[in-house]
């Protein structure tokens, strides 16, 4: 399985792990902590601006907006905002080390058996655009019960720690042409959702228009029950009514010359038979509906504990995740360049960091070395010469980041 770019540590724990290497004296340790704080603050300001872009570009499409529109927006302006939002959202997800779920992965998920024993159908024609992103892919094993708990089965499956969903619905004309009304979504709206701990085989349950369908096994159980129950009803409760009806029908079609007189007793038998048949049909229909409701409850319960956030609320979660990942990448790259004492290539640095992470935490990552070095070069705290990289001193890096921080606000004033 492909290694994940996600660094599964908090910033504070990562900084402490670096300091525990013993490569820095006490004075430099404190200076390194201060440097990390300045670096975090700088990136935090940058991502705050990104958050504002997301909020502004998503506002016309937000189905949960509680603010009043001040002026109408033209179609061209809406299209531009949609494009800006989609691009910025994808950039934030990439910075947070999410991976786009490929069309092949999505199709495999739709055809794999669901782990919570519910078959779902999705009407993809309702969507103008569908994109799934995931982070933290690994193999997981769970024990499932079969045959009413009489048999236990261990199942291994691919699980995603986080899944972000981006879906844009088609316009109102499309749903009007289908004569379809829904209170669950607005035509032309864009919904954003974030989930946790999602099996790959159950990705279809994250679609907003997924509908529960009976599996072949469930239909067989209900059909078998109806067949056995119907046979018992016919034999025990409808014998007299069936004989009476057979006599009447035979006389009407000319198979019998014996007329059947329908008196009070015969009428009561026919009504009783009709009541038994009606009651049986209602009972079996109720079984079908109750089983479907049971599956819908299983789906709702499952989503209740997996849903993390919705629509504009997702931005804050993802912005925080992106900022966290960017900080951790920059801190790791700077620390290892600082302690290596001599210029090093990006490939060597990448391998050194990945090896350290594996030996220190017994966890393999695919470190984003180019992204980390580009940030450090942009901040001016790393030098590059002949494709070899070296870090400037902690004190010089503090001065440089202080200058970068001051320039942010001075440029705003100008």
N, C-alpha and C positions, 0 to 999 in steps of 0.2 A: 504494500500500500504506500502511496506517495506520502512523503513527509510533509507535515503541516508547517506553514509559515508562522503560525500563532505561537507566541512565547507565553507559556502557561504560568507566569509568575506576576505578582504585583510589583510595581515600581520599587517600593520600599524594600521588599524582599530581595529584588535583584541587586539593588545598590549595596545592601548588606552582604550579599553573597560575594560581590566583587571585592569589598573591603576585607572580607575574611580570608582572601587569598594571601594577605600579608605582604603585598608588593609595595605598599605605601606606608610611610611613617605617620605618626599621630597628627602632625601638622598638615600633611598633605591629605590625610583622610578627611579632616574637617573642611579643608579647602575643596576637596572633591565633592563633598555633600552640598556645599554652598553652590558649586558650579552646576550640579544637577538641578538644584532648585531654580536657578536662573534659566537653565535650558527648558525646564518644564513650564515655567511661566511664559517664556517666549512662544513655545508651541501652543500653549493654552490660548494665548491671545490670537494666534493665527487661526486656530480652529473655532474660536468664537465668531470670527468673521465668516467662516464657512457655514456655521450654524445659521447665521442671519441670512445668508444667500439661500439656503435650503428652505427656511421658513417663508421668505418672500416669494420664492418661485413656486412653492407648493400651495400657498394660500388660496388661489382660485379653484383648486381641485380637492381641497380638504373637506371630506364629508362631515367632519366633526367640528367645523369652525364655529366659534361662538362670538365672532365679531361681525360688524355690519360692513358690507362693501361700500366704499365711498363713491366710486364711479364705475361705470361699466367698462369691460375690457374687450377689445376687438379680438377677432379670431386669430389674426396674425400675432398679436401680443400674447394670447393664450398659448399658441403653438411655440412661440419663443420661450415662454416661461416653462413649458413642459420639457423642452429640450435642455434648457439650463438645469432644471431640477434633475432630470435623468442622468446627465453627465456628472453633476456634482455628487449626486447620491452614489453613483458607481465609483467615483474617486474616493469617497469616504469609506465605502465598503472595502475597497482594495487596500486603503491605508490601515484599516482595522484587521487586515489579513483574512478577509473572507474570500472564498473562491466561488466563482460562478458555477452553478449546477448546469452541466451540459445537457443538451437535448437528449443524448443517449441515456444519461443517468436518470432523467425525468421519465423517459419511456420505460426504462427498466423498473423504476419504482411503481409505475402505474400497472405493470403486468405482474409484479410480485405479489404473493399472498400477504394480506395484512396481518400484523401480529395480534391485533385485538379483535380478529374474527368478524370483521365487518367489510362488506363489499361496497365500494363507493363508485359513483359515476360522476364525471365532470363534463360539463358542456363548454368546451374550449371556444366555441364560436362566439360566446358572450364577451370575450376579451379582445381588446385591441392590442394589448401587449402583456406578456407574462415573463418575469425573470425571477429565478430563485438563486439565492446565495447561501453558502453554508460555511461553517468554520468548526474545526475539531472533528475530523473523521477518524473513527476507530471501530474495531470489531468488539461486539458485546455479546454475551451469552445470558439467556434467561430460560427459566423452566416454565413451560406452559402446561396447563391442564387440558386433557382431552377426555372425551366420553364421560362427561359429568364428573370429572375429578378422579375417575378410576385409573387413568393412565397419565404419567408425567413424561414430558418430552423436552429435552434440552435443544434450544434453537440458537444458532449463531447468526448474527446479522450485522450489517453496517449501520452505525449510529452517528448522528450529527449532534454536536454540542449545541450549536446555534444555527438557526435557519432564518434568513430574512426573505420576505416575500414582497415583490413589487408587481402590482396588477393594475392595469388601466382598463376600465370597462368601455364598451362601445357606446355610441351616442344614443339619444332617445329614439331616433327614427328606427334604428335597428330593433329595439325592444318593442316598439309599437308595431312593426311589421310582423313580429312573432306573437303579437297580442299577449305579451307577457308583462305582468306587473309584479314588482317586488318591493317590499318595505325594507329589505336587507341591504340594499345598495342604491346609489344614484347613478343613472347613466352618465357617461363622460367623466366620472370621478376616478381618482387614483387612490388606491388603498395601499398602505404600507403596514406590514405586520412583522413581529419578531417573536420567534419561538425557541424553546430550548429542549434538548434531549428528545430529538425526533428520529425514529428509525427511518432509514431510507425507503423501506417498503411502504411507509405510511405517509409519504409526502402528499398524496392526493387529498388527505383529510385537511390540509392547510388551505385548499381552495375555498373561496367564499360561497360558491354555488354547488358544492359537492352534495350529492343526494344518496341516501342509504338505499341499497338494493339487496334483495334476498340472495344469498348464495345457493348453489345447487343443493348443498347438504340441507340447508334450512327448508327449502321447498320440499325436499324429499321427506323430511321429518313431519312437516305440516300435512303434506299429501298423504303420507302413510297413516297418520293419525286420523285424518278425515275418512280414509277408506275403511279402516277398521271400525271406527265409530259409526259410519254410515251403514256398514253391514249389520252391526249389532242392532241399530235402530230399525232397519228393515225387518229383521227376523223377529225381534221381540215386541215392537210397538206398532208396526204398520201392516201386520199380516192381514187383519180384517179389512182395513181400508184399501189395501192393494187388491184383494180378491173382489171387493165391491167395484172398484174402478175397472178392473179387468172385465167383469161381467158387463158393465155399462158400455165400455168401448167395443167389446165383441158384438153386442147387440146393435150398436150404432153402425158398425162397418159390415154387418151382415154375416159374421162368423157364427152367430148363435141366434136361434129363433126364440129363445127364452127371454121374455121381457123382465127387466129389473125394476122393481117398485122401490122408489126412494121414500121411505117413511121417516118418522122422527128418529128412530134408532139408527137408520142408515145415514141420515143427515148428520147426526152427532158423530158417527164414526168418521165420515169424510172431513168434518171440521177438525176433529181431533188429529187426524192424519196430517192435514194441512198445517195445524199448529205445531206438530212434532217436527215436520220438515222445516218450517220456518225457524223454529227454535234451534235446530241442528245447524242450519246455514248460518244463523247469527252467531252461534257459539264458535264455529270454525273461523268465521270472518274476524271475530274478536281475538281469537288466538293469533291470527296473522297480524292484526294491527298491534297487539301487545308485544309480539316478538319484534316487530319493526321499531316500536317505541323503545324497547329494551336496547336495541342496537343504537338508536339515536342518542339515548342517554349515555351509552358507553362512549360514543363519539364526543358528546359534550363534556363528559367527565375527563376524557383524555385531553381535550383541548384546554380545559380550564386550568390544568396544572402545567401545561406546556407554553401557554401564551405569556409573553413577557411585556409586550407593549404594542400600541396600535397607532398608526398614522403619524401625526406630528410628534407624538411622544417618543417614537422610535428614533428620531433624529438625535435627541439628547443622549440616548443610550449608545448609539453608534458613534457619535462624535466623541464621547468619552472613551469608547473602546479604541477608536482610531488614534486619538491623542495619546492614550496609554501605550499603544504599540509603537508609535513613532518615537516616544520618549525612551522606551526600553531599547529599541534598536540603536538610537544615537548614543545612549549611555554605554551599552556594551561595546560598540565599535570604538568609541573614544577611549574607554578604559584599557582595552587590549592594545590599542596603538600606543597609549601612554606608557604602559608597562613593558612593551616589547623592546624599547630602548633604541631601536634602529628601524629604518624604513622597511616596509613590507608590502607585498602585492595584495590586491584585493582577494585573490584566490587563496593565498596563504592565510590571510586574516579570517576569511570566511570559514576555512577548515578548522582553524584554531578555536574559534568561538563555538562551532558546532561540536567539536570534540570535547571541549570543556563542559558544555551543557550536558552532553551524554554522560560523561564521567561524574559530573557533580550532582545531576538530578535524575540520571537513568531515564532520560527522555530525549528522543531524537527530534530535531527541528530543522527546517530549511531556512536558514537565516537570510534575511533580505539585505545582503551586503551592499549592493549598489545603492539601494534606497538610503541606507544608513550613512554611507560615505557622502552621498550627494547632499544630505542635510548638513553634515559636519563641514563640508566644503562651502556650502552656502552661508553658514554662520562664521566661516573664517577661522575655525579652531583646529583645522587639519590642513597640512600641506601635501601637495601632490607634485611629484617630479619624476619624469620618465616612468609613469604608471606605478610608482612606488609611493606609499602613503606613510606619513608620520604625524604625530600629534604635537601641538605646541604645549608649553608647560601649563599647569593648572592656573597659575596666577595670570599668565598672558591670556588664557582662554576666558578667565573671569572678566578681564578688562575688555576683551573683544565682545563678549556677550552683553556686557553693560553698555557698550557703545551701540550695539545692535538694538538693544531695548530702548535707549534714548532716541535713536533714529526713527523708531516706529512712531513715536508721538510727535517728534519735530516735523516729520514729513506730513502728518495729519494737520498740524498747525499751518504749515506753509500752503 
